Amino acid sequence: MHEFSIAVKIVSELESIASENGANRITSVTVTAGEMRQIVPDAMTTAFEAASEGTVAAGSELVLKVVPMSVECRLCSHEYTPADGCYVCPSCGGADVRILKGNELLLEAVELEKEGD
């Protein structure tokens, strides 16, 4: 389950962000993941809960946004979403593509809580 290693890295980054901002708790985290990352949302939620236990992120809400894959044909510049792993361009029949979206993994937003807030 690769979701756990991703969750551990996210929690590590969250602890740094909380420390830099003087926050004692993180209430919400938004992560954007491309579909090529093959993250299973339920597995990611479970992994995040386990990885954040005992940290400033414990009990925080994880919002996971999955971005569909988008490519551009290097031959004709046509942009499209490959179907079922088939990268053949529907416009020119070429199969040389550049990935535009779908491989990202971004910590998009973090909601912090400071003592006294």
C-alpha positions in Angstrom: 0.0 0.0 0.0 2.0 3.0 -1.3 -0.6 5.3 0.2 1.0 5.0 3.6 4.4 6.2 2.4 2.7 9.2 0.8 0.8 9.9 4.0 3.9 9.8 6.1 5.6 12.4 3.8 2.5 14.6 3.9 2.4 14.4 7.7 6.1 15.3 7.9 5.4 18.4 5.7 2.4 19.3 7.8 4.5 19.2 11.0 7.0 21.6 9.4 4.2 23.9 8.2 2.6 23.9 11.7 6.0 24.6 13.4 6.8 27.5 11.0 3.4 29.1 11.6 3.2 28.5 15.4 0.2 26.3 15.0 -0.7 23.6 17.6 -3.2 21.8 15.4 -4.0 21.2 11.8 -7.7 20.9 11.1 -7.9 20.2 7.3 -5.5 19.2 4.5 -6.3 19.3 0.8 -4.1 17.1 -1.5 -4.4 17.0 -5.2 -3.2 13.7 -6.8 -3.1 12.8 -10.5 -4.8 9.6 -11.4 -1.4 8.1 -12.6 -0.4 8.1 -8.9 -3.1 5.3 -8.5 -4.1 6.5 -5.0 -7.1 4.6 -3.7 -9.1 7.3 -1.7 -10.2 5.0 1.1 -6.7 3.6 1.5 -5.3 7.1 1.6 -7.7 8.2 4.3 -6.9 5.2 6.4 -3.1 5.7 5.8 -3.4 9.4 6.7 -5.3 8.7 9.9 -2.6 6.1 11.0 0.4 8.3 9.9 -1.0 11.4 11.7 -1.8 9.7 15.0 0.0 11.5 17.8 1.0 14.5 15.6 -0.4 18.0 15.1 -2.4 16.6 12.2 -4.2 14.0 14.3 -8.0 14.1 13.7 -7.7 16.5 10.8 -9.8 16.2 7.7 -8.1 14.9 4.5 -9.6 16.2 1.3 -8.3 14.3 -1.7 -8.8 15.7 -5.2 -8.0 13.3 -8.0 -7.0 14.9 -11.3 -7.7 12.9 -14.5 -4.8 12.4 -17.0 -4.3 14.7 -19.9 -1.7 14.4 -22.6 -0.5 16.3 -25.7 0.5 14.6 -28.9 4.1 15.7 -29.7 3.3 15.3 -33.5 0.2 17.4 -33.9 -0.2 19.1 -30.5 -3.7 17.7 -29.9 -4.7 17.5 -26.2 -6.7 14.5 -25.1 -7.4 12.1 -22.2 -6.0 8.6 -23.0 -8.6 5.9 -22.7 -7.7 2.6 -21.0 -4.0 3.3 -21.2 -4.0 3.7 -25.0 -1.9 6.7 -25.9 -2.6 6.7 -29.6 -3.6 10.2 -30.7 -7.2 10.3 -31.9 -6.3 13.2 -34.2 -3.2 11.9 -36.1 -2.6 8.4 -34.9 0.8 9.2 -33.3 1.7 7.7 -29.9 4.4 10.1 -28.8 2.9 12.2 -26.0 3.8 14.7 -23.3 1.9 14.3 -20.0 0.1 17.6 -19.1 -1.9 16.5 -16.0 -2.4 13.4 -14.0 1.0 12.7 -12.5 1.0 15.5 -9.8 1.0 15.1 -6.1 0.4 18.5 -4.4 -0.2 19.7 -0.9 -2.8 22.3 -2.0 -4.2 23.7 1.2 -3.7 23.4 5.0 -5.9 24.9 7.7 -4.1 25.6 10.9 -5.3 26.3 14.4 -3.1 28.3 16.8 -3.5 28.3 20.6 -6.1 30.8 21.6 -7.9 30.8 18.2 
